[in-house]
Amino acid sequence: PEVNNSPAHVDVIEIPSRKQLRQKNLFNVSKCSMVWQSDGQYLGVKVTRHTKSKKTLYNNIELFRLNEPGVPVEMLDVKDAVMALAFEPRGSRFAMIHAENPSSTKVNVTFYNMKKKVDSSTLKSNAAKKKGVVGLGGGGKGKGKGGAAGGGGGGNMTEVSELNKIETLEGKQCNCIFWSPAGQTILMGSLGESSSGTLEFYDVVTKTLVVKEHYRCNQVLWDPSGRTVATIVSQPIGGGHFKFAMDNGYILWSFQGKQLYQQSYETFYEFQWRPRETLLSKTQVNKVRKNLKKYEKQFDMQDKERQRALKLEETKGKRAQRTRYRTLVARLRAIRARQKEDRMALLNGYDSDDDANYILRDTTIETILTTKEETVV
């Protein structure tokens, strides 16, 4: 904290050596809170500052990049009051709830990315300009794909460490945000006794939004896989009368916002997911995503085998009837074959199964369906 003329500061310290990796000085600080990214790659410090008169408050977000040399810090200036800030697990995105007035019922949710995708050819061009190399604009006979350093286009996209604003969702009714452990999906909820219980499932990649509701919901818990999320109405475990006991219970939702299960209890205190071990490292996850089409073929084959097994199970009765019918037909044909001599004796040697005893004639019948007469003058 600030003491006399010394500013407040945020220190990043390495353990167990206690070596100071980075220090960021802060002035006129009223309140400060920190939010870590799940892998420890980024640290966000929400700083509420005041003017010299201490009558006006404003916010800054200090963003630390822990995996880069020197631990660089970027400052994001936010004019509105920031009510919540959360990083995407195992990702570089973060979201924050902000509004002009902290007590507003309608708020905005803004998404940022700590990385920005740029054209690799642009990076090469900028690097060449810094070194004093002038490009020919692609018209020369350079050996590269684009001619000279500044020419050509259509290079591959490359991620650089630069804060990038993705989008802002305006007019939302939420006071809490919960990222899926798998990333990409975020749940924006309006929680608390006086809140509406609105739940908004938003996919930051496909931009799809699904709105649901769980009245008086006061807790949200994602399962470790990120496939299912539980919204909960629970009462304090300390005992005593709970005026919302009729709403106690939980609802399970898929990450797409589809209700899977609902259970109510007269008294309900706590809900917890069983922890799950992470089976794949980040490198392995990236490898799977890169070779996803290859795995899709394997999964499609497995899905087809499963569908075939289900179809065989569903048609088991019909196939049994067909087998009984064919068995009956074969038995009747065998009986008819055994009775052939007796049948021919009764018919004076005539064999009705012999095609030579029949005369085949081809008859053609022409039928006029419509006629139309035209008079040509």
N, C-alpha and C positions, 0 to 999 in steps of 0.2 A: 504493500500500500504506500501511498504518498505520505512522507514524513518531512515536515518543514519545507525546505526547498528541493528535496529529493523526489524525483518522479516515481510513480509506481512502475513496476516492470514485471514482465512474464519471462521466466527462465525455463529453458529446456535443458535438463541435466541427465547425463548418462549414468546408469547404475550398473555395477557397484563402484565404478571409478569416481563418481560424483563430478565428472568433468562437465563444465558448462559448454553446451553445444551452441546455444543461441540465447541472446537476451534482447527483449523488445521493450523499450521505454514507453510508458503511457502517461498522459497528462490529463488532469481534470476528470479523474475517474470516479464515477458514482457506484458502479457495479460491474463485476466481471465474472464470466462463466466460460468454461472450456468444454469442447466437444471433440472427441477423438474419432477418427475413422477406424473401422474394425481391424485393419491390418497394420495400423500405426503409421501409415504413409503420410497422413495429413492431420493437422491439429487446427481446429477453429476456435478462436477466442472471441466471444461476443462481449464487446466493451460498451457500456453505457456511460456517456460522458456528459458533463454539464458545462454551461458557459460560466464566465466569471461571476455573473450575478446569481448563478445556481438556480435560475428560474426556468431555463430551457434545457431539455435533455435531447441528445441525439446519439446515434449508434454507429459503431464501426465494427467490422468483422476483420480480425487479423488472421491470416491464413498462412500456416507454416508448412513448408514442404520438407519433411524429415528425411527423405531418401536422396535428396540432392545435396551436392557439396556446399558447405557453408550454411545450410538450412535457410534458404531465402524466405522472406516474408512478404506477402502481398496484403494491402489494405483495401477492403471493400467498404466504401462509404454508403450508408443507408440512411435516407432521410426519415423513413417511417420507423415506428417502434417495432422491434423484432421480438415476437413471442415464442418462437421455437426454431431450432436449427438442428439438422440431422444429416449425417453423411451416408451415402449408399454403401452398404457392406461390400467389401472386396471390389470397390469401384472408385471412380474419381469424381462422381457427381455428388452434389449436396442440395438440399432444399431448405427453404426457410419460410416461415409464416410472418407476414408483416402487415401493418396497417397504420394509417395516420394517427388513429387513436387506439391505445391498447384495449379499450373496452368495446371496440366496434364489433358488431355481429357479423359484418361482411369484411372479409380479409382477403389478401392476395397471397398466393403461394408462388414463389419464384425458384426456378431451378438453374443451377450453375454447374459448370464442369471445370475441373482444375486443369484439364487438358483441352487443346484445340487442334482440330484436324486442318492441315494446310497442304497445299500441293507441293510435293517434293521439288519440283522444278522451280517454284518460287523461292524455296529455301536456298537452292543452289545459286539462283540469280542474285539473291541478296548477299550471299557469301562472296560471290565473284565481285560484286560492286564494292564490298568492303576491302577486298584485296586490290582494287584498282583495275579490274579486268572489265573491258567494255564488250558487250554482246553485239552480234551483228544482226539481231532480230530474226534469225532463222533463215535469212536469204543467202547466207554464205555457204561454203562447202565444208563445214566443220565435220569432224569425225563422229561427233555424238549424234544421238537420235534427233536432237532438236537443232542441229547446227552448232552455234556457239552457246556460251553459258546463258545468255539472256534469251535465246530463241527457243522455238518449239513450245509445245504445251502438252497437256494430257498426261502429266506425270502421275505417279502414285501418290496417294494421300499419306501423310506422315503426321504423327501426334507430337505436338510440342508442349512444353510446360508454360501454359498461358491461361489465365482465368477467362472463361467464356460463358456468357449468359445464354442459356438455352431458350427459356420462355417464361412467361408469367401467366398464371391462371387467376383471373380476377373474380371477385364477388363470391368467394367460397365461405361456407359455414363450417369452419373447423378451428380447433385450438390445439390439436396434436397431430404429429406426422409420424408414421411408422414404416420404415423401409422393409421390404421382404429380405430375408437373409440371402436369397438368391439374386438380389438386385433387380433392377428394371421396373419392378412394381412397387408402388407406394400407396399406403392407406392413409387418407386424410380423414380424421374423425373429429366429431364434435362431442366431447366427453364431459361428464359431470352432471350434477343434479339439475341445474338450470339450463342445460344444453338440449339440443334437439335430438341427439343420437344419430345424426346423419353420418353415413360411412361412404366415402368415395374412393373406389379402387381405380387407380390411374396408372397406365403403362406409359412410361416416358419415351419408349421407342416407337410403339405403334400409335401413340396419342389416343388410345381408347379409354373411355371413362364410363364406369358403371356406378350408379348411385343406389345405395341400400340404406336401411335404417335399423338400429337396435336401440329402442327407447331406454333411457337412463343408463346406458352403457358407461362404465367407469374404468375399464381396463381393456387393453388390446395386447394379445400375445401371438406372435408368429411361431409356427413350428420350425425346427432347425433346418428343414429342407426347403422352406419357402413355398411349399405347395398349399398349405392350409393355415388359416389364421382363426383365432378364437376371440370373440368379443364377449365380455363378461360383465355381469352385474353382481357384485359381491358386497357383503356387509363387513364392518370392522370386526376383527376376531376378538376384540376385547369384551364383547358381550353387550347387553343392553338392548333396548328397543331400536329396531331399524325400520323406519317408516316406509321404505320401499321394498319390504320383504316379498311382496307379491311379484316383483319383477326379477327376483333372484334366479340366476342360472347362466347358461352360456349358449352361444350359437357358433357352430363351425362353418366357415366359408372357404371356398376354393380361392386361389389367388386371382381368379377372374371375376370374383364377386358372386358366385353361385352358392346359395345356401345348401349345405350338406346335411346338417343335423342340428337339432335344438333340444335342450334339456332344461327343465325348471326344477328348482329346489325351494323348500320353505326356508331353510337356512343354508347359506352358501358363503364360504369364507375365502377360499383360495383355489386357484387353477394354475397348474404348471405343466409344461411339456417336458418329456424325458430328453435329456441332452443326447446329442448324436455326434459320433465321431466323424470328422471330415475325411472322407476316403481318398479324395484327389487333391493334389497340390494345385496351386494356381497355374503352374507350367503345364500340368496334365490337363487341367480344364481348358486352357487355351488350345492344346493339341486336339482335344476332342472337338472343340468348336471349329477348328481348321479342317478337320476330316469328317465333318458332320454328314456330308453327302454319302461318304463311304459307310458310315454307321447306319444311315437311314435305310440303305438297301437291306442290311442285316435285320433291322427292326421291322421293315416291311415284310420280309420273308417270315419272321416269327409271328407277326400279326396275321398273315395269311394262313399259316398253320393253325393258329388259335381259332380263327374264324372257321376254318375247315372242320376242326374238331367240334366246335359249337354247332355247326350245321349238321354234322353227322349225328350229334346227340339229339338235335331237334327232330331230325327225320328218321330217328331210330324206329318209331312205330310204323311209319309208312313203309320203310324198307322191310320190316318184318311181315307186313301184310302182303307186299309184293312177292316175298319169298314163299309164303304160304300159297298164294295164288299159282305161282309157277310150279310148285310141287303138286298141287291138285291137278293142273293141266297135264303135267307129265304122267301122273298116275292114270288119268282118264284115257290118254293116248295109248298107254301100255295095255289097258283093258280092251280098247278098240282093236289094237293089233292082235291080241289073243283071240278075239271073236271074229277075225277076218274069214277063216275057212267056213265057219258056221253061217256067216252072213252070205258068202258066195253060194253055199249049197242051197240056201233058201231062195236065192235070186237066180237059180239055174246057171251058176257059173259067172254071173255078171259081177265085175269088180268096180264098184263105184269110185275107188281111189285111183284107178288107172286112167291117166290122161288120154290113152289111145282109144278109149271107148267114147270119147267126146269129139264132136265136129266143131271146129272153131271157125267162125265167120266174122269178117270185119264189115261193119255197117256204118256208113257215114250219113249223118242227118244234118242238113243245112237249115238253119233258122234265120230268117230275115228279121232283124231287130227293128231297124228304122229304114224308111225310104224318103228320098227328097227329090222332087222334080223341079227342074229349072227350065224356063223357056228362054231361048236365046233368039233375039230378033236380029 
